[in-house]
Amino acid sequence: MSAVTTPVKKSPGVRSTHSESSALSRWANNHRKWLFAAPAMVFVAVLIVFPVAWTGYLSLTDAEGSVRAESSFIGFQNYLDVLGDTDRFWPAVWRTALFTGVVLFFEVVLGMAIALLLWRPFRGEKWVRVAILLPLVATPVAVGMMWRLIFDPNIGAANQLLGWFGISPQPWLAGQGSALPTTMFIDIWQWTPMVVLILLAGLTAISDEPQEAALIDGASTWQRFRHVTLPLLMPTVIVAILLRGIDALKTFDILYATKGRGGGSFHEVETLNVYAYGLSFDYNDYGVSSTVLIIFFLIIIGVMWALTYRKKGMDR
Amino acid sequence: MKPRGPYRIFRAVALVLVVLALVAPLVWMVAASLKTNVDIYDTEKTFSFTPTLDNYANVLQQANYVKFIGNSLWVALAATVLSLLLGVPAAYSMSRFNMKKSALVVLMARVIPGVSLLVPWYYVFSNLQMVGGFTVLILSHMFVSLPLIVYIMMGYFDGLPAELEEAALVDGLTHIGAFRRITLPLSVPGVATAGILSFIFSWNNFMFALVLSGADTKTLPVAIFDFVGYASIDWGGLMAAATVVTLPIMVIALFVQKYVVSGLTAGATKG
Protein backbone atom coordinates (compact mmCIF):
# COMPACT_ATOMS: atom_id res chain seq x y z
CA MET A 1 0.00 0.00 0.00
CA SER A 2 2.70 2.41 0.92
CA ALA A 3 4.77 1.69 -2.14
CA VAL A 4 6.62 4.71 -3.39
CA THR A 5 4.87 6.32 -6.30
CA THR A 6 6.36 8.48 -8.99
CA PRO A 7 4.21 11.56 -9.31
CA VAL A 8 3.55 12.58 -12.88
CA LYS A 9 6.07 15.24 -13.72
CA LYS A 10 4.66 18.53 -14.92
CA SER A 11 5.92 18.98 -18.44
CA PRO A 12 6.43 22.73 -18.71
CA GLY A 13 7.61 22.96 -22.30
CA VAL A 14 4.54 21.32 -23.75
CA ARG A 15 1.58 23.62 -24.23
CA SER A 16 -1.48 21.70 -25.15
CA THR A 17 -2.84 22.77 -28.51
CA HIS A 18 -5.61 20.21 -28.33
CA SER A 19 -9.18 21.33 -28.85
CA GLU A 20 -9.93 20.34 -25.26
CA SER A 21 -7.89 23.23 -23.91
CA SER A 22 -10.77 25.54 -23.21
CA ALA A 23 -10.73 27.54 -20.01
CA LEU A 24 -12.81 24.93 -18.22
CA SER A 25 -10.61 22.09 -19.33
CA ARG A 26 -7.48 23.98 -18.29
CA TRP A 27 -9.00 24.60 -14.89
CA ALA A 28 -9.98 20.95 -14.60
CA ASN A 29 -6.50 19.80 -15.55
CA ASN A 30 -4.79 22.11 -13.12
CA HIS A 31 -7.03 21.03 -10.29
CA ARG A 32 -7.30 17.38 -11.25
CA LYS A 33 -5.76 16.20 -8.03
CA TRP A 34 -8.70 17.37 -5.94
CA LEU A 35 -11.24 17.10 -8.73
CA PHE A 36 -10.60 13.37 -8.79
CA ALA A 37 -10.25 12.81 -5.08
CA ALA A 38 -12.88 15.16 -3.72
CA PRO A 39 -16.11 13.30 -4.58
CA ALA A 40 -14.97 10.14 -2.81
CA MET A 41 -13.64 12.11 0.12
CA VAL A 42 -16.80 14.18 0.49
CA PHE A 43 -18.82 10.97 0.40
CA VAL A 44 -16.63 9.47 3.10
CA ALA A 45 -16.73 12.64 5.16
CA VAL A 46 -20.51 12.92 5.03
CA LEU A 47 -21.25 9.26 5.62
CA ILE A 48 -18.43 8.41 8.02
CA VAL A 49 -16.75 11.33 9.71
CA PHE A 50 -20.02 13.05 10.52
CA PRO A 51 -21.73 9.89 11.84
CA VAL A 52 -18.73 9.01 13.98
CA ALA A 53 -18.78 12.51 15.43
CA TRP A 54 -22.48 12.11 16.10
CA THR A 55 -21.88 8.78 17.79
CA GLY A 56 -19.40 10.60 20.00
CA TYR A 57 -22.06 13.18 20.85
CA LEU A 58 -24.76 10.54 21.47
CA SER A 59 -22.44 8.76 23.88
CA LEU A 60 -22.70 11.83 26.11
CA THR A 61 -26.51 11.81 26.14
CA ASP A 62 -29.22 9.58 27.55
CA ALA A 63 -30.83 9.00 24.13
CA GLU A 64 -33.07 5.94 24.07
CA GLY A 65 -36.35 4.64 22.74
CA SER A 66 -37.51 6.41 19.60
CA VAL A 67 -35.06 8.29 17.41
CA ARG A 68 -37.41 11.27 17.66
CA ALA A 69 -37.43 11.29 21.45
CA GLU A 70 -35.80 14.17 23.31
CA SER A 71 -32.50 13.41 24.98
CA SER A 72 -30.40 15.38 27.39
CA PHE A 73 -26.68 15.84 27.84
CA ILE A 74 -25.36 13.79 30.73
CA GLY A 75 -21.60 14.16 30.35
CA PHE A 76 -19.49 11.07 30.90
CA GLN A 77 -22.13 9.23 32.93
CA ASN A 78 -22.52 6.57 30.20
CA TYR A 79 -18.78 5.93 30.18
CA LEU A 80 -18.76 5.46 33.97
CA ASP A 81 -21.75 3.13 33.72
CA VAL A 82 -20.33 1.10 30.86
CA LEU A 83 -16.83 0.78 32.29
CA GLY A 84 -18.32 -0.27 35.63
CA ASP A 85 -20.60 -2.85 34.01
CA THR A 86 -19.19 -6.27 34.87
CA ASP A 87 -22.42 -7.94 33.83
CA ARG A 88 -22.51 -7.36 30.09
CA PHE A 89 -19.72 -5.01 29.00
CA TRP A 90 -16.59 -6.62 30.39
CA PRO A 91 -17.65 -10.18 29.52
CA ALA A 92 -18.24 -8.87 25.98
CA VAL A 93 -14.74 -7.35 25.91
CA TRP A 94 -13.31 -10.64 27.10
CA ARG A 95 -15.25 -12.65 24.51
CA THR A 96 -14.13 -10.28 21.75
CA ALA A 97 -10.49 -10.63 22.78
CA LEU A 98 -10.78 -14.40 23.17
CA PHE A 99 -12.62 -14.84 19.87
CA THR A 100 -10.13 -12.68 17.98
CA GLY A 101 -7.07 -14.22 19.61
CA VAL A 102 -8.14 -17.82 19.09
CA VAL A 103 -9.36 -17.48 15.51
CA LEU A 104 -6.29 -15.45 14.52
CA PHE A 105 -3.98 -18.06 16.02
CA PHE A 106 -5.62 -20.97 14.22
CA GLU A 107 -6.15 -19.10 10.97
CA VAL A 108 -2.51 -18.06 10.78
CA VAL A 109 -1.09 -21.46 11.81
CA LEU A 110 -3.44 -23.46 9.57
CA GLY A 111 -3.17 -20.86 6.82
CA MET A 112 0.60 -21.09 6.91
CA ALA A 113 0.52 -24.89 6.83
CA ILE A 114 -1.89 -24.97 3.88
CA ALA A 115 -0.01 -22.24 2.02
CA LEU A 116 3.22 -24.24 2.39
CA LEU A 117 1.44 -27.35 1.09
CA LEU A 118 0.29 -25.41 -1.95
CA TRP A 119 3.55 -23.59 -2.52
CA ARG A 120 5.17 -25.93 -5.05
CA PRO A 121 3.27 -26.88 -8.19
CA PHE A 122 1.41 -30.20 -8.30
CA ARG A 123 -1.24 -31.94 -10.33
CA GLY A 124 -4.80 -30.92 -9.49
CA GLU A 125 -3.61 -27.62 -8.04
CA LYS A 126 -6.43 -25.85 -9.83
CA TRP A 127 -9.09 -27.83 -7.98
CA VAL A 128 -7.55 -27.25 -4.59
CA ARG A 129 -7.50 -23.53 -5.29
CA VAL A 130 -11.18 -23.64 -6.21
CA ALA A 131 -11.98 -25.40 -2.92
CA ILE A 132 -10.07 -22.73 -1.05
CA LEU A 133 -12.02 -19.95 -2.66
CA LEU A 134 -15.47 -21.36 -1.90
CA PRO A 135 -15.79 -20.62 1.85
CA LEU A 136 -14.31 -17.17 1.30
CA VAL A 137 -16.96 -15.94 -1.08
CA ALA A 138 -19.89 -17.70 0.60
CA THR A 139 -22.40 -15.37 2.29
CA PRO A 140 -21.56 -15.41 6.03
CA VAL A 141 -25.21 -15.53 7.11
CA ALA A 142 -25.79 -18.56 4.89
CA VAL A 143 -22.60 -20.10 6.27
CA GLY A 144 -23.94 -19.56 9.79
CA MET A 145 -27.21 -21.28 8.89
CA MET A 146 -25.36 -24.15 7.23
CA TRP A 147 -23.30 -24.80 10.36
CA ARG A 148 -26.43 -24.49 12.51
CA LEU A 149 -27.76 -27.58 10.78
CA ILE A 150 -24.41 -29.39 10.87
CA PHE A 151 -24.00 -28.64 14.58
CA ASP A 152 -27.61 -29.43 15.47
CA PRO A 153 -27.29 -31.76 18.47
CA ASN A 154 -29.94 -34.21 17.22
CA ILE A 155 -29.80 -34.29 13.44
CA GLY A 156 -26.47 -32.60 12.68
CA ALA A 157 -23.59 -34.14 10.78
CA ALA A 158 -21.08 -33.19 13.48
CA ASN A 159 -22.53 -35.52 16.10
CA GLN A 160 -23.07 -38.21 13.47
CA LEU A 161 -19.37 -37.98 12.63
CA LEU A 162 -18.41 -38.18 16.31
CA GLY A 163 -20.70 -41.20 16.63
CA TRP A 164 -18.65 -43.14 14.07
CA PHE A 165 -15.66 -42.73 16.38
CA GLY A 166 -17.70 -43.67 19.44
CA ILE A 167 -17.66 -40.18 20.89
CA SER A 168 -20.82 -39.05 22.70
CA PRO A 169 -22.91 -36.26 21.14
CA GLN A 170 -21.93 -32.68 21.95
CA PRO A 171 -24.28 -29.69 22.40
CA TRP A 172 -22.14 -27.43 20.12
CA LEU A 173 -23.93 -24.13 19.52
CA ALA A 174 -26.64 -25.03 22.05
CA GLY A 175 -24.22 -25.48 24.96
CA GLN A 176 -23.46 -22.60 27.27
CA GLY A 177 -19.75 -23.33 27.31
CA SER A 178 -19.39 -24.72 23.81
CA ALA A 179 -21.24 -22.05 21.82
CA LEU A 180 -18.36 -19.57 21.61
CA PRO A 181 -15.72 -22.17 20.59
CA THR A 182 -18.16 -23.51 17.98
CA THR A 183 -18.59 -20.05 16.44
CA MET A 184 -14.80 -19.71 16.48
CA PHE A 185 -14.62 -22.95 14.52
CA ILE A 186 -17.05 -21.56 11.93
CA ASP A 187 -15.00 -18.39 11.59
CA ILE A 188 -11.81 -20.43 11.19
CA TRP A 189 -13.48 -22.57 8.52
CA GLN A 190 -14.59 -19.54 6.55
CA TRP A 191 -11.54 -17.29 6.87
CA THR A 192 -8.47 -19.54 6.98
CA PRO A 193 -8.59 -19.56 3.14
CA MET A 194 -8.12 -15.79 3.20
CA VAL A 195 -4.87 -16.20 5.13
CA VAL A 196 -3.84 -19.00 2.75
CA LEU A 197 -4.30 -16.73 -0.28
CA ILE A 198 -2.40 -13.83 1.29
CA LEU A 199 0.50 -16.03 2.43
CA LEU A 200 0.63 -17.80 -0.94
CA ALA A 201 0.97 -14.42 -2.62
CA GLY A 202 3.81 -13.70 -0.21
CA LEU A 203 5.50 -17.07 -0.78
CA THR A 204 5.36 -16.68 -4.54
CA ALA A 205 7.17 -13.37 -4.21
CA ILE A 206 10.08 -14.97 -2.31
CA SER A 207 13.02 -15.95 -4.48
CA ASP A 208 14.31 -19.52 -4.43
CA GLU A 209 17.96 -18.60 -3.97
CA PRO A 210 18.15 -18.29 -0.17
CA GLN A 211 16.33 -21.64 0.05
CA GLU A 212 18.80 -23.32 -2.27
CA ALA A 213 21.75 -21.81 -0.44
CA ALA A 214 20.40 -23.13 2.86
CA LEU A 215 19.85 -26.53 1.26
CA ILE A 216 23.46 -26.66 0.10
CA ASP A 217 24.56 -25.69 3.59
CA GLY A 218 22.73 -28.78 4.82
CA ALA A 219 19.81 -27.10 6.58
CA SER A 220 16.90 -29.40 7.44
CA THR A 221 13.38 -28.71 6.18
CA TRP A 222 12.39 -27.23 9.56
CA GLN A 223 15.54 -25.11 9.73
CA ARG A 224 14.92 -23.80 6.24
CA PHE A 225 11.35 -22.86 7.17
CA ARG A 226 12.25 -21.36 10.53
CA HIS A 227 15.35 -19.42 9.50
CA VAL A 228 14.85 -18.71 5.80
CA THR A 229 11.21 -18.80 4.71
CA LEU A 230 9.55 -17.44 7.84
CA PRO A 231 11.70 -14.33 8.25
CA LEU A 232 11.22 -13.46 4.57
CA LEU A 233 7.49 -14.02 4.87
CA MET A 234 7.03 -12.18 8.16
CA PRO A 235 5.86 -8.83 6.68
CA THR A 236 3.14 -10.70 4.76
CA VAL A 237 2.15 -12.59 7.92
CA ILE A 238 1.68 -9.27 9.70
CA VAL A 239 -0.50 -7.99 6.84
CA ALA A 240 -2.62 -11.14 7.10
CA ILE A 241 -2.92 -10.70 10.88
CA LEU A 242 -3.84 -7.04 10.42
CA LEU A 243 -6.51 -7.66 7.80
CA ARG A 244 -8.00 -10.68 9.52
CA GLY A 245 -7.66 -9.15 12.98
CA ILE A 246 -9.74 -6.08 12.08
CA ASP A 247 -12.48 -8.27 10.65
CA ALA A 248 -12.34 -10.78 13.50
CA LEU A 249 -12.78 -8.02 16.09
CA LYS A 250 -15.86 -6.89 14.20
CA THR A 251 -17.35 -10.35 13.57
CA PHE A 252 -21.11 -10.07 13.53
CA ASP A 253 -22.84 -12.07 10.81
CA ILE A 254 -21.85 -15.54 11.95
CA LEU A 255 -22.58 -14.78 15.61
CA TYR A 256 -25.94 -13.16 14.95
CA ALA A 257 -26.98 -15.82 12.46
CA THR A 258 -26.18 -18.70 14.80
CA LYS A 259 -27.21 -17.31 18.20
CA GLY A 260 -29.51 -14.38 17.41
CA ARG A 261 -30.17 -11.40 19.67
CA GLY A 262 -27.86 -10.69 22.56
CA GLY A 263 -25.52 -13.50 21.51
CA GLY A 264 -27.90 -16.19 22.81
CA SER A 265 -30.11 -16.41 25.89
CA PHE A 266 -27.08 -16.43 28.19
CA HIS A 267 -25.09 -14.01 25.99
CA GLU A 268 -22.75 -16.92 25.21
CA VAL A 269 -21.35 -15.32 22.06
CA GLU A 270 -22.03 -11.66 22.82
CA THR A 271 -18.95 -9.81 21.61
CA LEU A 272 -18.61 -6.01 21.66
CA ASN A 273 -20.01 -5.67 18.16
CA VAL A 274 -23.01 -7.90 18.90
CA TYR A 275 -23.54 -6.08 22.21
CA ALA A 276 -23.40 -2.66 20.54
CA TYR A 277 -25.75 -3.79 17.78
CA GLY A 278 -28.19 -5.21 20.32
CA LEU A 279 -28.14 -2.04 22.43
CA SER A 280 -28.82 0.04 19.32
CA PHE A 281 -31.38 -1.90 17.40
CA ASP A 282 -32.83 -4.59 19.63
CA TYR A 283 -33.16 -2.41 22.76
CA ASN A 284 -32.88 1.12 21.23
CA ASP A 285 -30.56 2.30 23.99
CA TYR A 286 -28.67 4.69 21.73
CA GLY A 287 -26.72 6.64 24.35
CA VAL A 288 -25.17 3.56 25.97
CA SER A 289 -24.63 1.83 22.65
CA SER A 290 -22.74 4.87 21.34
CA THR A 291 -20.53 4.74 24.41
CA VAL A 292 -19.77 1.07 23.82
CA LEU A 293 -19.06 1.84 20.16
CA ILE A 294 -16.64 4.65 20.93
CA ILE A 295 -14.74 2.41 23.35
CA PHE A 296 -14.80 -0.42 20.80
CA PHE A 297 -13.53 1.94 18.11
CA LEU A 298 -10.65 3.05 20.33
CA ILE A 299 -9.76 -0.60 21.01
CA ILE A 300 -9.64 -1.36 17.27
CA ILE A 301 -7.50 1.71 16.55
CA GLY A 302 -5.18 0.72 19.40
CA VAL A 303 -4.73 -2.83 18.16
CA MET A 304 -4.14 -1.61 14.59
CA TRP A 305 -1.66 0.96 15.72
CA ALA A 306 0.25 -1.63 17.75
CA LEU A 307 0.39 -4.01 14.78
CA THR A 308 1.46 -1.44 12.18
CA TYR A 309 4.03 -0.13 14.62
CA ARG A 310 5.45 -3.62 14.96
CA LYS A 311 5.39 -4.08 11.19
CA LYS A 312 7.28 -0.85 10.61
CA GLY A 313 9.88 -2.02 13.10
CA MET A 314 10.34 -5.16 11.03
CA ASP A 315 10.48 -3.43 7.67
CA ARG A 316 13.49 -1.48 8.83
CA MET B 1 12.58 -27.09 -6.25
CA LYS B 2 10.24 -30.03 -6.67
CA PRO B 3 9.32 -31.93 -3.54
CA ARG B 4 9.98 -35.64 -3.60
CA GLY B 5 9.87 -38.83 -1.57
CA PRO B 6 7.60 -39.34 1.41
CA TYR B 7 6.71 -35.63 1.48
CA ARG B 8 4.81 -36.02 -1.77
CA ILE B 9 2.56 -38.67 -0.26
CA PHE B 10 2.12 -36.68 2.94
CA ARG B 11 1.24 -33.62 0.92
CA ALA B 12 -1.29 -35.47 -1.21
CA VAL B 13 -3.06 -36.85 1.87
CA ALA B 14 -2.99 -33.50 3.65
CA LEU B 15 -4.40 -31.68 0.64
CA VAL B 16 -7.23 -34.17 0.24
CA LEU B 17 -8.14 -33.61 3.90
CA VAL B 18 -8.05 -29.83 3.45
CA VAL B 19 -10.30 -29.97 0.40
CA LEU B 20 -12.70 -32.31 2.22
CA ALA B 21 -12.88 -30.02 5.24
CA LEU B 22 -13.62 -27.01 3.06
CA VAL B 23 -16.08 -28.59 0.64
CA ALA B 24 -17.93 -31.25 2.68
CA PRO B 25 -20.01 -28.74 4.71
CA LEU B 26 -21.14 -27.04 1.50
CA VAL B 27 -22.06 -30.40 -0.02
CA TRP B 28 -24.00 -31.17 3.17
CA MET B 29 -25.90 -27.90 2.82
CA VAL B 30 -26.83 -28.55 -0.80
CA ALA B 31 -27.76 -32.16 -0.01
CA ALA B 32 -30.06 -31.05 2.82
CA SER B 33 -31.69 -28.52 0.52
CA LEU B 34 -32.66 -31.43 -1.75
CA LYS B 35 -34.23 -33.47 1.06
CA THR B 36 -37.66 -33.41 2.60
CA ASN B 37 -37.69 -32.43 6.26
CA VAL B 38 -38.62 -36.01 7.14
CA ASP B 39 -35.45 -37.23 5.44
CA ILE B 40 -33.32 -34.57 7.15
CA TYR B 41 -34.49 -35.83 10.55
CA ASP B 42 -33.76 -39.44 9.58
CA THR B 43 -30.05 -40.01 10.17
CA GLU B 44 -30.21 -43.26 8.20
CA LYS B 45 -30.95 -41.29 5.07
CA THR B 46 -27.80 -39.20 5.27
CA PHE B 47 -26.46 -40.43 1.97
CA SER B 48 -29.32 -42.30 0.34
CA PHE B 49 -32.36 -40.16 -0.24
CA THR B 50 -34.66 -39.24 -3.10
CA PRO B 51 -33.76 -35.71 -4.14
CA THR B 52 -36.60 -33.23 -4.42
CA LEU B 53 -36.78 -29.64 -5.58
CA ASP B 54 -39.78 -28.87 -3.34
CA ASN B 55 -37.71 -26.71 -0.98
CA TYR B 56 -36.56 -24.55 -3.85
CA ALA B 57 -40.09 -24.21 -5.18
CA ASN B 58 -41.21 -23.12 -1.69
CA VAL B 59 -38.41 -20.65 -1.24
CA LEU B 60 -38.67 -19.10 -4.68
CA GLN B 61 -42.45 -18.91 -4.88
CA GLN B 62 -44.02 -18.75 -1.43
CA ALA B 63 -41.18 -17.06 0.41
CA ASN B 64 -40.83 -14.53 -2.40
CA TYR B 65 -37.12 -15.10 -2.94
CA VAL B 66 -37.26 -14.12 -6.61
CA LYS B 67 -37.94 -10.58 -5.42
CA PHE B 68 -35.12 -10.70 -2.86
CA ILE B 69 -32.69 -11.96 -5.50
CA GLY B 70 -33.66 -8.95 -7.61
CA ASN B 71 -33.18 -6.61 -4.63
CA SER B 72 -29.75 -8.05 -3.83
CA LEU B 73 -28.67 -7.77 -7.46
CA TRP B 74 -29.89 -4.18 -7.79
CA VAL B 75 -28.28 -3.00 -4.54
CA ALA B 76 -24.95 -4.74 -5.23
CA LEU B 77 -24.76 -3.53 -8.82
CA ALA B 78 -25.74 0.06 -8.05
CA ALA B 79 -23.37 0.28 -5.08
CA THR B 80 -20.54 -1.18 -7.15
CA VAL B 81 -21.04 1.09 -10.19
CA LEU B 82 -21.39 4.24 -8.08
CA SER B 83 -18.37 3.30 -5.95
CA LEU B 84 -16.30 2.69 -9.08
CA LEU B 85 -17.28 6.12 -10.43
CA LEU B 86 -16.20 7.78 -7.19
CA GLY B 87 -13.39 5.45 -6.23
CA VAL B 88 -11.34 4.94 -9.40
CA PRO B 89 -10.49 8.63 -10.02
CA ALA B 90 -9.91 9.12 -6.30
CA ALA B 91 -7.53 6.16 -6.18
CA TYR B 92 -5.73 7.56 -9.23
CA SER B 93 -5.20 10.93 -7.59
CA MET B 94 -4.14 9.36 -4.32
CA SER B 95 -1.66 7.11 -6.08
CA ARG B 96 -0.17 9.73 -8.46
CA PHE B 97 -0.02 12.57 -5.96
CA ASN B 98 0.94 10.35 -3.07
CA MET B 99 -1.96 11.56 -0.94
CA LYS B 100 -1.29 9.27 2.01
CA LYS B 101 -3.44 11.11 4.55
CA SER B 102 -6.46 11.31 2.26
CA ALA B 103 -6.08 7.63 1.46
CA LEU B 104 -6.00 6.88 5.16
CA VAL B 105 -9.33 8.70 5.63
CA VAL B 106 -11.00 6.55 2.99
CA LEU B 107 -9.40 3.38 4.29
CA MET B 108 -10.59 4.14 7.82
CA ALA B 109 -13.98 3.10 6.52
CA ARG B 110 -12.63 -0.44 6.44
CA VAL B 111 -11.72 -0.26 10.10
CA ILE B 112 -14.71 1.47 11.69
CA PRO B 113 -17.31 -0.92 13.12
CA GLY B 114 -20.40 -0.71 10.95
CA VAL B 115 -22.73 -0.32 13.93
CA SER B 116 -21.16 3.02 14.84
CA LEU B 117 -22.32 4.36 11.48
CA LEU B 118 -25.67 2.65 11.54
CA VAL B 119 -26.90 4.47 14.63
CA PRO B 120 -26.47 7.99 13.20
CA TRP B 121 -27.60 6.87 9.75
CA TYR B 122 -30.71 5.38 11.28
CA TYR B 123 -31.34 8.61 13.20
CA VAL B 124 -31.02 10.81 10.14
CA PHE B 125 -32.66 8.59 7.57
CA SER B 126 -35.63 7.60 9.68
CA ASN B 127 -36.33 11.26 10.32
CA LEU B 128 -36.17 11.78 6.54
CA GLN B 129 -38.47 8.74 6.19
CA MET B 130 -35.92 7.09 3.93
CA VAL B 131 -35.31 3.91 5.91
CA GLY B 132 -36.62 0.96 3.91
CA GLY B 133 -35.86 2.60 0.58
CA PHE B 134 -33.23 1.56 -1.93
CA THR B 135 -31.34 4.88 -1.79
CA VAL B 136 -30.21 4.46 1.81
CA LEU B 137 -29.43 0.81 1.30
CA ILE B 138 -27.24 1.53 -1.73
CA LEU B 139 -25.49 4.39 0.09
CA SER B 140 -24.73 2.11 3.02
CA HIS B 141 -23.34 -0.60 0.75
CA MET B 142 -21.13 1.98 -0.96
CA PHE B 143 -19.54 2.42 2.41
CA VAL B 144 -18.32 -1.17 2.07
CA SER B 145 -17.48 -0.94 -1.63
CA LEU B 146 -15.72 2.40 -1.86
CA PRO B 147 -12.80 1.75 0.52
CA LEU B 148 -12.29 -1.68 -1.06
CA ILE B 149 -12.18 -0.16 -4.55
CA VAL B 150 -9.86 2.68 -3.52
CA TYR B 151 -7.57 0.18 -1.79
CA ILE B 152 -7.35 -2.17 -4.77
CA MET B 153 -7.10 0.56 -7.40
CA MET B 154 -4.41 2.49 -5.54
CA GLY B 155 -2.25 -0.61 -5.62
CA TYR B 156 -3.02 -1.02 -9.30
CA PHE B 157 -2.19 2.57 -10.26
CA ASP B 158 1.01 2.40 -8.18
CA GLY B 159 2.10 -0.38 -10.51
CA LEU B 160 1.38 1.49 -13.74
CA PRO B 161 4.44 3.42 -14.91
CA ALA B 162 3.90 7.17 -15.07
CA GLU B 163 6.06 7.32 -18.21
CA LEU B 164 3.12 6.21 -20.34
CA GLU B 165 1.15 9.27 -19.31
CA GLU B 166 4.14 11.54 -19.83
CA ALA B 167 4.46 10.25 -23.37
CA ALA B 168 0.78 11.01 -23.93
CA LEU B 169 1.29 14.54 -22.63
CA VAL B 170 4.13 15.06 -25.08
CA ASP B 171 1.81 13.87 -27.81
CA GLY B 172 -0.56 16.69 -26.92
CA LEU B 173 -3.11 15.09 -24.62
CA THR B 174 -4.21 16.91 -21.50
CA HIS B 175 -3.67 15.30 -18.10
CA ILE B 176 -7.29 14.26 -17.88
CA GLY B 177 -7.18 13.10 -21.50
CA ALA B 178 -4.16 10.96 -20.70
CA PHE B 179 -5.99 9.46 -17.75
CA ARG B 180 -9.06 8.74 -19.83
CA ARG B 181 -7.39 7.42 -22.99
CA ILE B 182 -4.21 5.83 -21.70
CA THR B 183 -4.42 4.98 -18.01
CA LEU B 184 -8.04 3.92 -17.79
CA PRO B 185 -7.93 1.42 -20.69
CA LEU B 186 -4.78 -0.07 -19.17
CA SER B 187 -6.54 -0.40 -15.82
CA VAL B 188 -9.40 -2.60 -17.00
CA PRO B 189 -8.09 -5.69 -15.13
CA GLY B 190 -7.77 -3.65 -11.96
CA VAL B 191 -11.23 -2.17 -12.33
CA ALA B 192 -12.62 -5.65 -12.98
CA THR B 193 -10.94 -6.96 -9.83
CA ALA B 194 -12.21 -4.07 -7.73
CA GLY B 195 -15.72 -4.30 -9.19
CA ILE B 196 -16.03 -8.04 -8.66
CA LEU B 197 -14.80 -7.85 -5.09
CA SER B 198 -17.13 -4.96 -4.38
CA PHE B 199 -20.06 -6.90 -5.81
CA ILE B 200 -19.27 -9.96 -3.69
CA PHE B 201 -18.91 -7.97 -0.47
CA SER B 202 -22.09 -6.05 -1.14
CA TRP B 203 -24.05 -9.18 -2.02
CA ASN B 204 -22.89 -10.82 1.21
CA ASN B 205 -23.47 -7.81 3.44
CA PHE B 206 -25.92 -8.48 6.23
CA MET B 207 -25.81 -5.85 8.96
CA PHE B 208 -26.65 -2.73 6.96
CA ALA B 209 -29.58 -4.33 5.21
CA LEU B 210 -30.77 -5.80 8.51
CA VAL B 211 -31.36 -2.29 9.83
CA LEU B 212 -31.95 -0.21 6.72
CA SER B 213 -34.01 -2.44 4.44
CA GLY B 214 -37.78 -2.74 4.50
CA ALA B 215 -40.21 -5.43 3.42
CA ASP B 216 -39.90 -4.35 -0.22
CA THR B 217 -36.15 -3.81 -0.30
CA LYS B 218 -35.00 -6.80 1.76
CA THR B 219 -31.81 -8.38 0.45
CA LEU B 220 -31.06 -12.11 0.46
CA PRO B 221 -28.93 -12.35 3.64
CA VAL B 222 -31.70 -10.64 5.64
CA ALA B 223 -34.29 -12.86 4.00
CA ILE B 224 -32.35 -15.93 5.14
CA PHE B 225 -32.09 -14.58 8.65
CA ASP B 226 -35.85 -13.98 8.71
CA PHE B 227 -36.41 -17.55 7.60
CA VAL B 228 -35.65 -18.73 11.12
CA GLY B 229 -38.80 -18.12 13.09
CA TYR B 230 -39.43 -18.82 16.73
CA ALA B 231 -41.10 -22.12 15.97
CA SER B 232 -39.20 -25.17 14.75
CA ILE B 233 -36.88 -24.53 11.86
CA ASP B 234 -37.80 -25.62 8.32
CA TRP B 235 -34.31 -26.98 7.70
CA GLY B 236 -34.90 -28.01 4.10
CA GLY B 237 -36.22 -24.58 3.21
CA LEU B 238 -33.46 -22.84 5.15
CA MET B 239 -30.76 -24.82 3.35
CA ALA B 240 -32.41 -24.13 -0.01
CA ALA B 241 -32.43 -20.43 0.87
CA ALA B 242 -28.78 -20.58 1.93
CA THR B 243 -27.92 -22.34 -1.32
CA VAL B 244 -29.82 -19.77 -3.35
CA VAL B 245 -27.75 -16.95 -1.87
CA THR B 246 -24.33 -18.64 -1.92
CA LEU B 247 -24.42 -20.60 -5.17
CA PRO B 248 -24.59 -17.65 -7.60
CA ILE B 249 -21.72 -15.88 -5.89
CA MET B 250 -19.62 -19.05 -5.87
CA VAL B 251 -20.23 -19.67 -9.56
CA ILE B 252 -19.33 -16.06 -10.38
CA ALA B 253 -16.20 -16.32 -8.23
CA LEU B 254 -15.09 -19.50 -10.02
CA PHE B 255 -15.37 -17.87 -13.43
CA VAL B 256 -13.35 -14.87 -12.37
CA GLN B 257 -11.14 -16.69 -9.87
CA LYS B 258 -8.00 -14.85 -10.93
CA TYR B 259 -9.54 -11.46 -10.22
CA VAL B 260 -11.04 -12.50 -6.90
CA VAL B 261 -7.70 -13.83 -5.67
CA SER B 262 -5.76 -10.78 -6.81
CA GLY B 263 -8.35 -8.52 -5.19
CA LEU B 264 -8.34 -10.35 -1.88
CA THR B 265 -4.56 -10.35 -1.72
CA ALA B 266 -4.14 -6.79 -3.00
CA GLY B 267 -1.37 -4.97 -1.22
CA ALA B 268 -0.43 -8.03 0.82
CA THR B 269 3.09 -8.46 -0.52
CA LYS B 270 4.20 -4.90 -1.01
CA GLY B 271 3.99 -4.07 2.68
Interface residues (C-beta under 8 A of the other chain):
Chain A: M1 S2 A3 T5 T6 P7 V8 K9 S11 V14 S16 T17 H18 E20 S21 S25 A28 N29 R32 K33 W34 L35 F36 A37 P39 A40 M41 F43 V44 A45 L47 I48 V49 F50 P51 V52 W54 T55 L58 V67 R68 I114 L117 L118 R120 P121 F122 W127 V128 R129 V130 A131 I132 L133 L134 P135 L136 V137 A138 T139 P140 V141 A142 V143 M145 M146 W147 R148 L149 I150 D152 N154 I155 A157 Q160 W189 P193 M194 L197 I198 L200 A201 G202 A205 D208 Q211 E212 L215 P235 T236 V239 A240 L243 I246 K250 F252 D253 Y256 A257 G260 N273 A276 Y277 S280 F281 Y286 S289 S290 L293 I294 F296 F297 I300 I301 M304 K311 D315
Chain B: M1 K2 P3 R11 A12 A14 L15 V18 V19 A21 L22 V23 P25 L26 W28 M29 A32 I40 Y41 T43 T46 L86 G87 P89 A90 Y92 S93 M94 S95 R96 F97 N98 M99 K100 S102 A103 V105 V106 M108 A109 R110 V111 I112 P113 G114 V115 S116 L117 L118 V119 P120 W121 Y122 Y123 S126 N127 L139 M142 F143 L146 P147 V150 Y151 M154 G155 F157 D158 P161 A162 E165 E166 L169 V170 G172 L173 T174 H175 I176 G177 F179 I200 W203 N204 F206 M207 L210 V211 L220 P221 I224 F225 F227 V228 I233 W235 L238 M239 A241 A242 T243 V245 T246 I249 M250 A253 L254 Q257 V260 V261 L264 T265 G267 A268 T269 K270 G271
